[in-house]
Amino acid sequence: MASILVTGGAGFIGSHVCERLLARGDAVWVLDNFNDFYDPALKRENASALKAARVVTGDIRDRELIGGLFGEGRFDAVIHLAAMAGVRPSLLDPLHYQDVNVRGTLILLEELKGRPETRFVFASSSSVYGANERVPFREDDDIHHPVSPYAATKRAGELLCFTHHHLYGIPTTALRFFTVYGPRQRPEMAIAKFTENVLAGRPIPFFGDGSTRRDYTYIDDIVDGVLRALDRCDGYEIYNLGESATTTLSDLVRMIGEACGREPVLERLPLQPGDVTVTYADVDKARSRLGYAPGVGVAEGLERYLEWVLQRRAGGGAR
């Protein structure tokens, strides 16, 4: 049994990761600030279901709190998922994104300096690839051209992770997530918003001509990748975690409509600053070194997600 701190553990990905860790017998500490980026009640609900976890309300930028947690928890590993998320919101408040995503990550790394035996798993993003034209994206691609503040903060986090590994020997793995979706996802994310709008008969905000492509990755596959990376965390490595397939925006909307049994109504809008035309993960490295094997295609994932949404609407308390 390992003692593991999960920052952002009450959020979408974090709550699923914590569930899996608890199910296999690990001692889990959750650190979350329950901010109002989206309804904090949803995160409180996630946290309340993690009955065997120790849940701490606090901010990764609070150095005194972080020091106290590390002293008390004696963590074998840290899974760092806490962040300000989203490309478009980062354009509106880049200073806050920098403060949380870069300075917050650095505070954790500074605490780890004196604890080089503690493994560190850092949640990065496919956004670091920017507008790269060569697909699928590989971990060794040139990524010197981020196109949003969010992407830049995630790349900065990766660089700080490498620096601290190099200087202090912290075993570190950075994971580049590709468009994660599934139960409990944030309400402003495309699949959540589109599904709600289709069910309610409201228009879907449809950016561009529908040809943009994303590598949509179901939450169960992401969690499997996170745990595999945690258990094999040694040295410094970067891995893509995606489905390794792309779906156009037009096809995504069509599939959501088919799953819901309703015809989507489109509100056509121009592409937004920071948007990219494609994300597409090469996961060969994760397959060969971690045994990562994503298995939930988009059609199946959407059906699972819709089932969860409908159960919640019916008062079934789906988790």
C-alpha positions in Angstrom: 0.0 0.0 0.0 1.3 3.4 -1.0 0.5 6.8 0.5 -0.4 9.1 -2.5 -1.3 12.8 -2.7 -3.6 13.7 -5.5 -3.9 17.4 -6.2 -7.1 18.4 -7.8 -8.5 15.0 -6.6 -12.1 16.3 -6.4 -12.2 17.2 -10.0 -13.2 15.3 -13.1 -10.0 13.2 -13.8 -8.9 13.4 -10.2 -11.9 11.8 -8.6 -11.7 8.9 -11.0 -8.0 8.4 -10.3 -8.7 8.5 -6.6 -11.4 5.9 -6.9 -9.1 3.5 -8.7 -6.3 4.1 -6.1 -8.6 3.5 -3.2 -10.0 0.3 -4.9 -6.5 -1.2 -5.1 -5.8 -0.4 -1.4 -3.6 2.8 -1.6 -3.9 5.5 1.1 -5.2 8.6 -0.7 -4.9 12.2 0.3 -7.0 14.7 -1.8 -6.0 18.3 -2.0 -8.5 20.6 -3.8 -9.4 24.2 -3.4 -13.0 23.7 -4.7 -12.8 26.9 -6.7 -15.7 28.3 -8.7 -14.3 27.7 -12.2 -17.4 25.5 -12.3 -20.0 24.6 -9.7 -18.0 23.7 -6.5 -21.0 21.5 -5.4 -20.1 19.1 -8.2 -16.6 18.7 -6.8 -17.9 18.5 -3.3 -20.1 15.6 -4.4 -17.1 13.9 -6.0 -15.1 14.3 -2.8 -17.9 13.1 -0.5 -17.9 9.8 -2.5 -14.2 9.2 -1.7 -15.0 8.0 1.8 -11.7 6.3 2.5 -9.6 9.3 1.3 -8.4 12.1 3.5 -9.8 15.3 1.8 -8.0 18.6 2.5 -9.4 21.9 1.3 -6.5 24.1 0.2 -4.4 25.6 -2.6 -1.3 24.2 -4.1 0.2 27.8 -3.9 0.0 27.7 -0.1 3.6 26.8 0.7 2.9 26.3 4.5 0.0 24.0 3.8 2.0 22.0 1.3 4.9 21.6 3.7 2.6 20.5 6.5 0.9 17.9 4.2 4.2 16.4 3.1 5.4 16.2 6.6 2.2 14.5 7.8 1.4 12.3 4.8 5.0 11.0 4.1 3.9 10.4 0.5 5.3 7.8 -1.7 4.0 9.6 -4.7 2.2 12.8 -5.9 -0.2 12.9 -8.8 -0.5 16.5 -9.7 -3.8 17.2 -11.5 -4.7 20.5 -10.0 -4.6 23.3 -12.6 -6.5 26.1 -14.2 -7.8 24.3 -17.3 -9.0 25.3 -20.8 -7.6 27.1 -23.8 -10.2 29.8 -24.2 -10.5 30.9 -20.6 -6.7 31.2 -20.4 -6.9 34.0 -23.0 -9.0 36.0 -20.6 -6.8 35.6 -17.5 -3.3 34.5 -18.4 -1.7 35.8 -15.2 -4.0 33.6 -13.1 -3.2 30.6 -15.3 0.5 31.3 -14.9 0.2 31.7 -11.1 -1.7 28.4 -10.6 -0.2 26.2 -13.3 3.4 27.3 -13.1 4.0 28.7 -9.7 1.8 26.1 -8.1 3.7 23.3 -9.8 7.0 24.8 -8.7 5.9 25.0 -5.1 5.2 21.2 -5.2 8.5 20.5 -6.9 10.4 22.6 -4.3 8.9 20.6 -1.5 10.0 17.4 -3.3 13.6 18.6 -3.4 14.3 17.1 0.0 12.3 14.0 -0.8 13.8 12.6 -4.0 12.3 9.1 -3.3 8.8 10.5 -3.9 7.5 9.8 -7.4 5.9 12.8 -9.2 3.3 12.4 -12.0 2.4 15.7 -13.7 -0.7 16.2 -15.8 0.3 18.0 -18.9 -1.8 18.5 -22.1 -2.0 17.8 -25.8 -2.2 21.6 -26.1 1.6 21.8 -25.8 1.7 20.6 -29.4 0.2 23.8 -30.6 -0.6 24.0 -34.3 1.9 21.2 -35.3 1.1 20.0 -38.8 2.7 16.6 -38.5 0.3 14.0 -37.1 0.0 12.0 -35.1 1.8 13.9 -32.4 4.9 12.3 -30.9 6.6 13.0 -27.6 9.8 14.1 -29.4 8.1 16.6 -31.7 9.2 20.3 -31.8 6.8 22.1 -29.4 8.3 25.5 -29.3 5.2 27.3 -30.6 2.3 27.1 -28.0 -0.7 29.0 -29.2 -2.5 29.7 -25.9 -1.4 30.8 -22.4 -2.8 27.5 -21.1 -0.5 25.5 -23.5 2.4 27.6 -22.5 1.9 27.0 -18.8 1.7 23.3 -19.3 4.9 23.2 -21.3 6.5 25.4 -18.6 5.4 22.8 -16.0 7.1 20.0 -18.0 10.3 22.0 -18.2 10.3 22.7 -14.5 9.7 19.0 -13.9 12.7 18.1 -16.0 14.9 20.7 -14.2 14.0 19.4 -10.8 14.5 15.8 -11.9 17.9 16.8 -13.3 19.0 18.7 -10.2 17.5 16.6 -7.4 16.8 13.2 -8.9 13.0 13.3 -8.4 11.5 10.4 -10.4 9.0 12.2 -12.7 6.6 11.4 -15.4 4.6 14.0 -17.5 1.4 12.8 -19.1 0.0 14.7 -22.1 -3.8 14.1 -22.0 -5.8 14.3 -25.2 -9.4 15.7 -24.9 -10.6 13.6 -21.9 -14.4 13.0 -21.6 -16.8 10.9 -19.6 -18.9 10.9 -16.4 -18.3 13.9 -14.1 -16.5 16.0 -16.8 -16.6 19.7 -16.5 -19.9 21.2 -17.6 -18.2 23.7 -20.1 -16.4 20.9 -22.0 -17.7 20.3 -25.5 -19.2 16.9 -25.1 -20.9 17.8 -21.8 -22.2 21.1 -23.2 -23.3 19.5 -26.5 -25.1 16.7 -24.9 -27.0 19.0 -22.5 -28.0 21.3 -25.4 -29.2 18.5 -27.6 -31.3 17.0 -24.8 -32.8 20.4 -24.1 -33.3 21.4 -27.7 -30.9 24.3 -27.5 -28.4 25.2 -30.2 -24.9 23.8 -30.1 -22.0 26.4 -30.4 -20.3 25.0 -33.5 -16.9 26.6 -34.2 -15.6 26.6 -37.7 -16.7 24.4 -40.6 -16.8 21.2 -38.6 -13.5 19.8 -40.0 -11.5 20.3 -36.9 -10.4 17.0 -35.4 -9.8 15.9 -31.8 -8.4 12.7 -30.2 -11.3 12.2 -27.7 -10.2 9.9 -24.9 -12.5 8.2 -22.5 -11.9 8.7 -18.8 -11.4 5.0 -18.0 -8.5 4.8 -20.6 -6.9 7.9 -19.1 -7.1 6.6 -15.5 -5.5 3.3 -16.6 -2.7 5.2 -18.2 -2.2 7.4 -15.1 -1.9 4.4 -12.8 0.5 2.6 -15.2 2.6 5.7 -15.3 2.6 6.0 -11.5 3.7 2.4 -11.0 6.5 2.7 -13.6 7.6 6.2 -12.6 11.4 6.3 -12.9 13.8 8.8 -14.3 12.1 11.5 -16.4 9.6 10.5 -19.1 6.8 12.1 -21.1 3.9 10.1 -22.5 1.0 10.8 -24.7 -2.3 9.4 -23.3 -4.9 9.5 -26.1 -7.2 7.2 -28.0 -4.9 7.5 -31.0 -7.8 8.2 -33.3 -9.5 11.4 -34.4 -13.1 12.5 -34.8 -14.2 15.6 -36.6 -16.5 18.1 -34.9 -19.2 17.4 -37.5 -19.0 13.6 -36.7 -19.0 14.2 -33.0 -22.1 16.3 -33.1 -23.8 13.7 -35.4 -22.9 10.9 -33.0 -24.2 12.9 -30.0 -27.4 13.5 -31.8 -27.8 9.8 -32.7 -27.1 8.7 -29.1 -29.7 11.2 -27.8 -32.2 10.4 -30.5 -32.5 14.0 -31.5 -31.4 16.3 -34.4 -28.7 18.8 -33.2 -29.3 22.5 -33.9 -26.1 24.3 -34.8 -25.1 27.9 -33.8 -22.3 28.5 -36.3 -19.4 30.5 -35.0 -15.9 31.3 -36.3 -12.9 29.5 -35.0 -11.6 31.1 -31.8 -8.1 32.3 -31.0 -6.1 29.4 -29.5 -8.0 26.7 -31.3 -6.1 24.2 -33.3 -7.3 22.2 -36.3 -6.2 18.8 -35.1 -5.0 16.8 -32.0 -3.9 13.3 -32.6 -1.8 11.2 -30.2 0.9 8.7 -31.2 0.7 6.4 -28.1 3.4 3.9 -29.2 5.7 4.9 -26.4 3.0 4.5 -23.8 2.0 1.1 -25.3 5.5 -0.3 -25.3 6.7 1.0 -22.0 3.6 1.2 -19.9 1.4 -1.4 -21.5 -1.2 1.3 -22.2 -4.0 0.0 -24.4 -6.9 2.4 -24.9 -10.1 0.4 -25.7 -13.1 2.7 -25.6 -13.9 4.2 -29.0 -15.9 7.5 -29.3 -19.2 5.9 -30.2 -19.1 3.6 -27.1 -17.8 6.4 -24.9 -20.6 8.7 -25.8 -23.2 6.0 -25.1 -21.6 5.4 -21.7 -21.6 9.1 -21.0 -25.2 9.6 -22.1 -26.3 6.7 -19.8 -24.6 8.4 -16.9 -26.3 11.8 -17.7 -29.7 10.2 -18.0 -29.3 8.3 -14.7 -28.4 11.5 -12.9 -31.4 13.2 -14.5 -33.6 10.4 -13.2 -32.2 10.8 -9.7 -30.2 7.6 -9.9 -27.2 9.1 -8.2 -24.9 7.8 -11.0 -21.2 8.2 -10.2 
